Amino acid sequence: MKIQKTRLARFTCTAALVAVSALPLSAAVTLPAVLSDHMVVQRNLPVHIWGWASAGEAVTVAFRGGSDTALADSLGQWSVYLPPGEAGGPFPMTIKGENAIEFSDVLVGDVWVASGQSNMEFTLVEAVNGPAEIAAANHPPIRLFQVDHAVSEYPLDNVKAQPWTACTPETAATFSAVAYFFARQLEEKEHVPIGLIESNWGGTPAEAWTSMSGLGSDASLIPVFLSWSSLADEYSAKQRRLELARQAQEKAKAEGRKPEDLPWEPNERLSWSPAGLFNAMIAPLTPFPIRGAIWYQGESNTGADRAAIYRLLFQTMIRDWRRAWGQGDFPFLFVQIANFKASSAWPEVREAQRKTLDLVNTGMAVTIDIGDPDNIHPKNKQDVGLRLALAAEAISYGEKVEYSGPLFRHVTRADDSLNVWFDHAQSGLVAKGGSLTGFQIAGSDRKFVPAEAVIEGDHVRVSSPTVKDPVVVRYAWSSTPDASLFNGAGLPASPFQSRDF
């Protein structure tokens, strides 16, 4: 009998909770973090404003002379699209339901998402001439929005973030240097407001930035989940190591000694979990229309197991983002990883990045000449941002500018030599420093040897006296190669291998 009373009490309590949850709840109109004062909304696309309110509540949005009203659904979700417009501002925006929200200083321009790992996260204060760059970073038409680190097992509908701000020396100092230099160049050239959404996390792999549906779309990506299984199995031990390191730090401080830095290990706060960063840091942004994305990542995928599938993974991620935003094939511009002394598969990842240019509306900034062999975080972010901006000017804005160094097109046989032909060589091929270096050649045995390389008009002839029957050529094929091939526009050739094995 006691058991029956307990069950009855539980049933009564549950029924009461269900009844309460079915009642209409009164709630103030609220908005996602990406909508605020000082934001930039994308020009020439419908202005999307969305949020939450009481179920059935009418919410009216007014902006730039237009307005529309939507009713919140049974979950309290509402969404309004206003007509597109040209660049301009600042404008006010009003959102009214049971309460009213008024935004000021809203600009209409171009919005770019800046994502990836630590070289995109690298701040302006850390860059070459950081103090001088910060002092000059007074660009009111550039607006900055910085997403906090977060991981989720499922897609979220909001991010934790620093609010939109105008670009000033104070706000730019701790913002992405690459993104800042990219935006500065575009704003100066295109004369439109630029909104930057920085959503990145140092030391993270591409699979963490790809949705679960994207990762599950191809059985060839199963190794992603096998790698994750190994990391997950080690997670408890990793946490214990970090806790012991923290204790050692506290002990050193108490004894007046300098504490050692905490050791870096992959998978901080489960940041390597497949789709974990997409769910928390990208999915909530996808209702917000954008011009395109810039991306700097790849270092965390240079392990042999990850590098082998990086081309497929990276292309899957790009398609996945485009699907999530629902804006078609928006420009996706990325940085090829720079020269750095490493024992892992850096050349293979660079080749995977080069081949990702097969996707429409993609562009790549080659940085093989401006890295730091002794530092995985080279400080020259000015040229990185400029090269991305050149790609944007050509691909997104239709400017007639050279935006890439020579890219391998194909190879032809000429007796005991190979002739290598390139795209983006209309301005001529140049051997920086006077002679070509970095070329290797091999026969069918795949044993590569250094090759003599000579520029002959619009192509490069490569040969070696020890390879009488050459079949394959490669260039700059090491983690920190000696590479000297440029075009007349001063942009470096991408590393390549003329055939896969």
C-alpha positions in Angstrom: 0.0 0.0 0.0 2.9 2.4 0.8 4.3 1.6 -2.6 1.0 2.4 -4.3 0.8 5.8 -2.5 4.3 6.7 -3.6 3.5 5.8 -7.2 0.3 7.8 -6.9 2.1 10.8 -5.5 4.7 10.7 -8.3 1.9 10.4 -10.9 0.1 13.4 -9.4 3.2 15.5 -9.3 4.1 14.6 -12.9 0.6 15.4 -14.1 0.7 18.7 -12.4 4.0 19.6 -14.0 2.7 18.7 -17.4 -0.4 20.8 -16.8 1.8 23.8 -15.8 4.0 23.4 -18.8 1.0 23.4 -21.1 -0.1 26.9 -19.8 0.9 29.9 -21.9 3.9 31.6 -20.3 4.5 35.3 -20.3 8.0 36.2 -21.5 9.7 39.4 -22.6 11.0 39.5 -26.2 14.6 38.3 -26.2 17.2 38.1 -29.0 20.3 36.1 -29.8 23.7 37.6 -28.9 24.6 38.3 -32.5 21.8 40.9 -32.7 22.7 44.1 -30.8 23.8 47.7 -31.0 26.7 48.5 -33.4 26.1 45.3 -35.5 26.5 45.1 -39.3 23.7 43.4 -41.3 24.5 42.0 -44.7 23.7 44.3 -47.6 21.7 43.1 -50.6 20.2 40.2 -48.6 17.0 40.0 -46.6 17.6 41.3 -43.1 16.8 38.4 -40.8 15.8 39.2 -37.2 14.7 36.4 -34.9 14.3 35.5 -31.2 12.0 34.3 -28.5 8.8 35.6 -26.9 5.6 34.3 -25.3 3.8 31.7 -27.5 1.4 33.5 -29.8 2.9 36.9 -29.1 3.1 39.3 -32.0 6.6 40.8 -32.5 7.1 43.7 -34.9 10.5 44.7 -36.3 11.1 48.1 -37.9 14.3 49.0 -39.7 15.3 51.5 -42.4 11.7 52.4 -43.3 10.4 48.9 -43.4 8.6 46.7 -40.9 7.0 43.3 -40.5 5.3 41.3 -37.8 5.5 37.7 -36.8 3.7 35.5 -34.2 5.8 33.5 -31.9 5.1 29.7 -32.3 4.2 27.2 -29.6 7.9 27.2 -28.5 8.1 31.0 -28.3 10.2 31.2 -31.5 9.7 34.0 -34.0 11.4 35.2 -37.2 11.1 38.2 -39.4 12.7 39.0 -42.8 12.9 42.6 -43.9 13.7 43.8 -47.5 17.4 43.9 -48.5 19.2 47.2 -48.9 22.4 48.9 -50.0 25.3 49.6 -47.7 24.9 52.5 -45.4 24.1 53.7 -41.9 24.1 54.1 -39.0 20.4 53.3 -38.6 18.2 52.5 -35.6 16.2 49.3 -35.3 13.2 48.6 -33.1 11.8 45.2 -32.0 8.4 45.4 -30.2 6.3 42.9 -28.5 5.1 43.0 -24.9 8.4 44.9 -24.4 10.5 47.0 -26.8 14.1 46.7 -27.7 15.8 49.5 -29.5 19.2 49.1 -31.3 21.3 52.1 -32.3 24.2 52.5 -34.7 23.4 49.6 -36.9 25.3 49.5 -40.2 24.5 47.8 -43.5 27.6 46.3 -45.2 29.4 43.0 -45.5 29.7 40.4 -42.8 32.6 37.9 -42.7 33.0 35.0 -40.3 36.6 34.4 -39.2 37.2 30.9 -37.9 39.8 28.2 -37.4 42.4 27.6 -34.8 45.2 29.5 -33.0 46.6 31.4 -36.0 43.2 32.9 -36.6 42.8 33.5 -32.9 46.2 35.2 -32.8 45.6 38.7 -31.5 46.6 42.1 -33.0 48.7 42.9 -29.9 50.9 39.8 -30.7 51.5 40.7 -34.3 54.5 42.4 -35.9 54.5 46.0 -34.9 51.6 45.3 -32.6 51.6 48.5 -30.6 51.8 50.7 -33.7 49.1 48.7 -35.4 46.8 49.0 -32.3 47.4 52.7 -32.1 46.2 53.1 -35.7 43.2 50.7 -35.4 40.6 53.4 -35.4 38.1 52.3 -38.0 34.5 53.0 -37.1 33.0 51.3 -40.2 34.6 48.0 -39.1 32.6 46.2 -36.4 33.8 43.4 -34.2 31.9 40.5 -32.7 33.8 37.9 -30.7 32.4 34.5 -29.8 33.4 32.8 -26.5 34.8 29.3 -26.5 32.1 26.7 -26.0 31.4 23.0 -26.8 28.0 21.3 -27.2 26.8 17.8 -28.0 23.9 19.3 -30.0 23.3 22.5 -32.0 22.6 25.5 -29.8 20.4 28.5 -30.7 22.7 31.1 -29.2 26.3 31.9 -28.5 28.1 33.4 -25.6 30.0 36.3 -27.0 31.4 39.8 -26.5 28.9 42.3 -27.9 29.3 44.1 -31.2 31.7 47.0 -31.0 33.2 49.6 -33.3 36.8 48.9 -34.2 39.0 51.1 -31.9 42.5 50.6 -30.5 40.9 49.3 -27.3 38.6 46.7 -29.0 41.0 45.7 -31.8 44.0 44.8 -29.5 42.6 41.4 -28.5 40.8 40.7 -31.7 42.0 38.3 -34.4 45.0 40.0 -36.2 44.3 38.2 -39.5 40.7 39.1 -39.5 41.5 42.7 -38.6 44.0 43.1 -41.4 41.6 41.4 -43.8 38.8 43.8 -42.9 41.0 46.9 -43.0 42.0 46.2 -46.5 38.5 45.5 -47.7 37.0 48.6 -46.0 39.7 50.8 -47.6 39.2 49.2 -51.1 35.4 48.7 -51.2 34.3 51.6 -49.0 31.6 49.6 -47.2 31.1 48.8 -43.5 32.7 45.4 -42.6 31.3 43.2 -39.8 33.7 40.6 -38.4 32.4 37.6 -36.5 35.4 35.9 -34.8 34.6 32.3 -33.8 37.7 30.3 -33.3 39.6 28.1 -30.8 43.3 27.4 -30.8 44.6 23.9 -31.2 41.4 22.4 -32.6 40.8 20.0 -35.6 38.5 20.6 -38.6 36.1 17.8 -37.5 35.2 19.8 -34.4 33.9 22.5 -36.7 31.8 20.2 -38.9 28.3 19.2 -38.1 27.4 15.6 -37.2 25.3 15.3 -40.3 28.2 16.5 -42.4 30.6 14.0 -40.8 28.1 11.2 -41.2 27.5 12.0 -44.9 30.5 9.9 -46.1 31.7 6.6 -44.7 35.3 7.5 -45.6 35.2 9.9 -42.6 34.8 7.1 -40.1 38.5 7.6 -39.1 37.4 10.9 -37.5 35.3 8.9 -35.0 38.1 6.3 -34.4 40.5 9.2 -33.5 37.9 10.7 -31.3 37.4 7.4 -29.5 41.1 7.3 -28.6 41.0 10.8 -27.3 37.9 10.2 -25.3 39.4 7.1 -23.7 42.3 9.2 -22.5 40.3 12.1 -21.3 40.1 11.2 -17.6 43.9 10.7 -17.4 44.4 14.0 -19.2 42.2 15.8 -16.7 44.2 14.2 -13.9 47.5 15.3 -15.4 46.2 18.9 -15.6 44.9 18.8 -12.1 48.3 17.7 -10.8 50.0 20.4 -12.8 47.7 23.0 -11.3 48.5 21.7 -7.8 52.2 22.0 -8.6 51.6 25.6 -9.7 49.9 26.5 -6.5 52.6 24.9 -4.5 55.3 26.8 -6.4 53.5 30.1 -5.8 53.1 29.3 -2.1 56.8 28.6 -1.8 57.7 31.8 -3.7 59.0 30.0 -6.8 58.0 30.7 -10.4 55.3 28.2 -11.4 55.7 26.2 -14.6 53.3 26.8 -17.4 50.4 24.3 -17.6 51.1 21.7 -20.3 49.1 22.0 -23.5 47.2 18.9 -24.4 44.6 18.3 -27.2 40.9 18.2 -26.4 40.7 21.0 -23.9 37.2 20.9 -22.5 36.3 18.3 -25.1 37.1 20.8 -27.8 38.2 18.0 -30.2 34.8 16.3 -30.1 33.3 15.8 -33.6 30.8 18.6 -34.3 31.3 20.0 -30.7 32.5 23.5 -31.9 30.1 23.6 -34.8 27.2 23.0 -32.5 28.2 25.7 -30.0 30.1 28.3 -32.0 28.8 28.1 -35.6 25.3 26.7 -35.7 23.8 29.6 -33.6 25.3 32.0 -36.2 23.8 30.4 -39.3 20.5 32.3 -39.2 22.6 35.6 -39.6 23.2 36.4 -43.3 26.9 36.8 -44.2 29.1 37.7 -47.2 31.5 34.8 -46.7 34.0 33.1 -44.4 37.8 33.2 -43.8 39.5 30.2 -42.3 43.0 29.5 -40.9 43.4 26.0 -39.6 45.1 22.7 -40.5 47.9 22.4 -38.0 45.9 20.1 -35.7 45.1 17.8 -38.6 48.8 17.2 -39.6 49.1 13.9 -37.7 49.4 11.0 -40.1 46.0 9.6 -39.4 44.2 12.9 -39.8 46.2 14.2 -42.8 45.2 11.3 -44.9 41.6 12.3 -44.9 42.0 16.1 -44.6 41.0 16.9 -48.2 37.7 15.1 -47.8 37.1 16.4 -44.4 37.9 20.0 -45.3 35.7 20.0 -48.4 32.9 18.3 -46.4 33.2 21.1 -43.8 32.9 23.9 -46.4 29.9 22.2 -48.0 28.4 21.7 -44.6 28.7 25.4 -43.6 27.2 26.5 -46.9 24.3 24.1 -46.4 23.8 25.4 -42.8 23.7 29.0 -43.9 21.4 28.3 -46.8 22.9 31.1 -49.0 24.4 29.0 -51.7 28.1 28.7 -52.4 29.2 31.8 -50.5 33.0 32.7 -50.7 35.1 30.5 -48.5 38.7 31.8 -48.3 41.4 30.0 -46.4 45.1 30.1 -45.4 47.4 27.3 -46.4 49.5 26.4 -43.4 52.9 28.1 -43.3 56.5 26.8 -43.1 57.3 25.3 -39.7 59.8 22.7 -38.5 57.7 19.7 -37.8 57.9 16.0 -38.2 54.2 15.4 -39.1 52.5 15.5 -42.4 52.5 19.2 -43.2 53.1 18.8 -46.9 50.2 16.4 -47.2 47.9 18.9 -45.5 49.0 21.8 -47.7 48.3 19.6 -50.7 44.9 18.8 -49.4 44.2 22.5 -49.0 45.4 23.2 -52.5 43.1 20.6 -53.9 40.2 22.1 -51.9 40.3 24.9 -54.5 38.3 22.4 -56.7 35.3 23.8 -54.8 33.6 26.8 -56.4 34.1 30.2 -54.8 37.1 29.2 -52.8 40.4 31.0 -52.5 43.7 30.2 -50.8 46.3 32.5 -49.3 49.7 30.8 -49.6 52.1 31.6 -46.7 55.0 29.2 -47.4 57.3 32.3 -47.5 56.2 34.2 -44.4 56.1 31.6 -41.7 58.6 31.1 -38.9 60.3 27.8 -38.9 60.8 27.9 -35.2 57.3 29.2 -34.3 54.0 27.7 -35.2 52.5 31.1 -34.7 54.3 33.4 -37.1 53.8 37.1 -36.2 53.5 38.4 -39.7 49.7 38.5 -39.9 49.6 41.6 -42.1 50.5 39.7 -45.3 48.1 36.9 -44.4 45.2 39.3 -44.0 46.2 41.1 -47.2 46.4 37.9 -49.3 43.0 36.8 -48.0 41.6 40.3 -48.9 43.0 40.0 -52.4 41.1 36.7 -52.8 38.0 38.4 -51.5 38.4 41.3 -53.9 38.6 38.9 -56.9 36.2 36.2 -55.9 33.6 38.1 -53.9 33.8 41.6 -55.3 34.7 40.9 -58.9 37.8 43.1 -58.9 40.4 42.5 -61.6 43.3 41.8 -59.3 45.9 39.0 -59.1 45.0 37.2 -55.9 47.1 34.0 -56.0 50.6 32.9 -56.6 51.2 30.2 -59.2 49.1 27.1 -58.8 50.0 23.8 -60.4 47.9 23.0 -63.4 49.5 20.1 -65.2 52.8 18.5 -66.3 53.9 17.4 -69.7 56.8 15.2 -70.8 59.7 16.5 -72.9 62.4 13.8 -73.4 64.1 13.3 -70.0 62.5 16.5 -68.5 59.1 17.5 -67.2 57.5 20.8 -68.1 55.3 22.2 -65.3 52.4 24.6 -66.1 50.7 26.9 -63.7 47.6 29.0 -63.3 48.0 32.5 -62.0 51.1 32.9 -64.0 50.0 35.6 -66.5 52.2 38.2 -64.8 55.2 35.9 -65.4 57.1 33.4 -63.3 59.9 34.7 -61.1 62.7 33.0 -59.2 63.1 35.0 -56.1 66.7 35.2 -55.2 67.9 34.4 -58.7 67.5 30.7 -59.0 64.7 28.2 -58.5 64.8 25.9 -55.5 62.5 23.4 -53.9 61.8 21.2 -56.9 62.2 17.4 -56.8 61.6 14.7 -59.5 61.1 11.0 -59.5 60.6 8.1 -61.8 58.1 5.2 -61.4 60.1 4.1 -58.4 58.9 7.2 -56.5 62.4 8.0 -55.3 62.5 11.7 -55.3 65.8 13.6 -55.9 66.6 17.3 -56.1 65.9 18.6 -59.6 67.3 21.3 -61.7 64.5 23.8 -62.4 64.6 26.5 -65.0 61.9 29.0 -66.0 61.1 28.9 -69.7 58.6 31.6 -70.5 55.3 30.5 -69.0 56.4 27.2 -67.6 59.2 25.5 -65.5 61.3 22.7 -66.9 62.6 20.3 -64.3 65.1 17.5 -64.8 67.8 15.4 -63.1 70.7 13.5 -64.6 69.9 10.6 -62.2 66.3 10.3 -63.4 66.1 9.4 -67.1 62.4 8.5 -67.1 60.7 11.1 -64.9 57.0 10.7 -64.2 56.3 13.0 -61.2 57.5 16.3 -59.9 56.9 18.0 -56.6 57.7 21.4 -55.2 58.3 22.8 -51.6 57.5 19.3 -50.3 58.7 19.6 -46.7 57.5 21.1 -43.5 59.8 24.1 -44.0 61.0 24.1 -47.6 63.3 26.3 -49.5 60.8 27.8 -52.0 61.6 30.5 -54.5 58.9 30.4 -57.2 56.7 33.5 -57.4 54.7 35.3 -60.0 55.1 38.8 -61.2 52.6 40.1 -58.7 55.0 39.0 -55.9 52.8 36.1 -54.7 54.4 32.7 -53.8 53.6 29.5 -55.6 51.8 26.8 -53.6 53.6 23.6 -52.8 52.3 20.7 -54.9 52.8 17.2 -56.0 51.9 16.4 -59.6 50.2 13.1 -58.9 48.9 11.2 -56.0 50.2 7.9 -54.7 
